[in-house]
Amino acid sequence: MSPDVEWDDEYADWKYKVEGADTDYDALVVVIAFLSRANVLVVTVF
């Protein structure tokens, strides 16, 4: 698993992407972005 961090100009905050694999070695990606102090956007792509 390798975390990747990039700056999001639209929301002026950091966006985190974590990549790895499941037990069948299928690639998994999760993107986490903070929209505000109370809201977090989590996008999972299989």
Phi, psi and omega in degrees: 000133180228117177283142178230130183242133175220153180281134178255105182296326182298318182254000180051051180204174181275148176238133184248133177237128179241128180241145178192202181219153176272189184291343176263010179067021173281139182291139176232140179225133175235130176245128181238127178228136177270118180272330176195184179296333184255352185234131177235134177256123178242122179244123179246129179241129178253000000 
